[in-house]
Amino acid sequence: MEAGMFHVVLVEPQIPPNTGNVGRLCLATNTRLHLIEPLGFSLDDRQLKRAGLDYWKDVDCHRWPSLEALQAASGPKSVFHYFTTKAERDHWSANYGSDDYLVFGCETRGLPETLLRANWEHCRRIPTANVRSLNLSVSVGIVLFEAIRQTR
């Protein structure tokens, strides 16, 4: 994997406009987007392309059959951060490096419990009041810009 670039990972995304918005955000921040199958839509989906505007064709997007396949290709020194409403530590408490992977679960289920338990020290949350969670593309934006802020 290319050094000096953040990586946003969407595990089994289901809502095309969310992924389109995340793709546009990744293009705007020189971030690589990784999509973990199965996807809840086709990459040819009209709503995906509408949310990504005419930028979707320029997004550095990679599709993977599983998170394990991405982790194996990323190398042993890669750092993965997992975002969940169940974490105890806030997203700004992580020490981000410019090659890190920011992992987000699907909109309806989040990340698998087994994955969270196995990586608990790398799990973070976005603190919220009055709601269980935020929209996926909003969450990615909050975390990605905090990571960029820390590394600039």
Legacy VTK file of the C-alpha trace (Angstrom):
# vtk DataFile Version 3.0
C-alpha trace
ASCII
DATASET POLYDATA
POINTS 152 float
0.000 0.000 0.000
1.122 3.558 -0.743
2.752 5.374 2.164
1.667 8.784 3.420
-2.030 8.401 2.734
-4.974 7.800 5.044
-7.286 4.919 4.254
-11.030 4.930 4.905
-12.550 1.466 5.126
-16.295 0.875 4.819
-17.266 -2.629 5.923
-20.341 -3.850 4.045
-21.864 -0.436 3.288
-25.565 -0.585 2.419
-26.665 2.927 1.437
-25.289 4.189 -1.907
-25.485 7.944 -1.154
-23.409 7.470 2.018
-20.669 5.712 0.056
-20.864 8.344 -2.692
-20.434 11.129 -0.129
-17.537 9.295 1.516
-15.923 8.820 -1.900
-16.114 12.551 -2.602
-14.644 13.282 0.844
-11.800 10.828 0.173
-11.021 12.471 -3.161
-11.010 15.908 -1.518
-8.516 14.764 1.142
-6.281 12.481 -0.976
-7.508 9.474 0.991
-7.864 5.958 -0.370
-11.302 4.360 -0.020
-11.615 0.618 0.644
-14.980 -1.124 0.297
-15.405 -4.483 2.025
-17.883 -6.888 0.438
-20.673 -7.661 0.319
-21.904 -4.254 -0.735
-25.598 -3.445 -0.439
-25.584 -1.911 -3.944
-23.767 -1.966 -7.273
-20.882 0.418 -7.916
-22.870 1.422 -11.001
-25.753 2.575 -8.784
-27.257 5.891 -9.888
-27.589 7.149 -6.269
-23.928 6.359 -5.541
-22.797 8.365 -8.537
-25.250 11.166 -7.790
-23.871 11.599 -4.254
-20.304 11.374 -5.546
-21.201 13.836 -8.308
-18.938 13.649 -11.341
-15.988 12.889 -9.038
-16.732 9.189 -8.488
-14.601 8.150 -11.479
-11.573 9.843 -9.843
-11.946 8.294 -6.369
-9.065 5.982 -5.419
-11.415 3.130 -4.552
-10.484 -0.502 -3.917
-12.874 -3.373 -3.369
-12.016 -6.299 -1.079
-13.724 -9.647 -0.481
-13.123 -9.311 3.278
-11.498 -7.112 5.891
-8.971 -9.888 6.468
-7.879 -9.685 2.808
-7.275 -5.936 3.149
-5.386 -6.414 6.414
-3.161 -9.070 4.841
-2.356 -6.782 1.897
-1.695 -3.755 4.104
1.267 -5.247 5.929
2.048 -6.107 9.557
2.891 -2.555 10.687
-0.378 -1.019 9.491
-2.566 0.514 12.187
-6.317 0.006 12.017
-8.699 2.171 14.059
-12.251 0.877 14.531
-15.170 3.230 15.093
-18.189 2.139 17.071
-20.787 3.634 19.379
-19.796 0.908 21.879
-16.243 2.173 22.471
-15.268 3.893 25.709
-12.604 6.221 24.283
-13.310 9.219 22.047
-12.004 9.485 18.488
-9.674 12.377 19.320
-7.820 10.284 21.906
-6.238 8.093 19.214
-2.775 8.921 17.907
-3.227 8.828 14.143
-0.438 8.271 11.641
-0.706 9.323 8.009
-0.852 5.701 6.776
-3.581 4.564 9.175
-6.796 2.771 8.296
-10.037 4.242 9.645
-12.617 1.440 9.735
-16.385 2.006 9.816
-19.164 -0.580 9.881
-22.324 -0.807 7.835
-25.085 1.666 8.549
-27.508 -0.759 10.229
-25.232 -3.137 12.153
-21.915 -1.391 12.696
-18.801 -3.545 13.016
-18.993 -7.193 14.154
-18.717 -7.763 17.915
-15.911 -10.304 17.422
-13.846 -7.738 15.520
-14.414 -5.120 18.215
-13.490 -7.480 21.050
-10.305 -8.580 19.279
-9.244 -4.966 18.684
-10.721 -3.187 21.692
-7.611 -1.063 22.325
-8.052 0.438 18.826
-11.804 1.114 19.128
-13.015 4.687 19.367
-16.339 6.515 19.378
-17.645 9.884 18.329
-19.329 11.318 21.408
-22.949 12.294 20.817
-25.855 13.510 22.909
-29.509 12.605 22.363
-28.896 10.193 19.430
-27.453 6.670 19.166
-25.254 7.447 16.189
-24.511 9.805 13.315
-24.802 9.282 9.574
-21.931 7.200 8.178
-20.583 9.906 5.867
-20.758 12.500 8.662
-18.878 10.123 10.994
-16.163 9.515 8.404
-15.751 13.273 7.941
-15.424 13.942 11.660
-12.794 11.246 12.178
-10.872 11.836 8.955
-10.447 15.546 9.587
-9.306 14.899 13.172
-6.716 12.444 11.828
-5.562 14.984 9.227
-5.394 17.709 11.887
-3.173 15.535 14.069
-0.737 14.718 11.279
-0.319 18.217 9.829
LINES 1 153
152 0 1 2 3 4 5 6 7 8 9 10 11 12 13 14 15 16 17 18 19 20 21 22 23 24 25 26 27 28 29 30 31 32 33 34 35 36 37 38 39 40 41 42 43 44 45 46 47 48 49 50 51 52 53 54 55 56 57 58 59 60 61 62 63 64 65 66 67 68 69 70 71 72 73 74 75 76 77 78 79 80 81 82 83 84 85 86 87 88 89 90 91 92 93 94 95 96 97 98 99 100 101 102 103 104 105 106 107 108 109 110 111 112 113 114 115 116 117 118 119 120 121 122 123 124 125 126 127 128 129 130 131 132 133 134 135 136 137 138 139 140 141 142 143 144 145 146 147 148 149 150 151
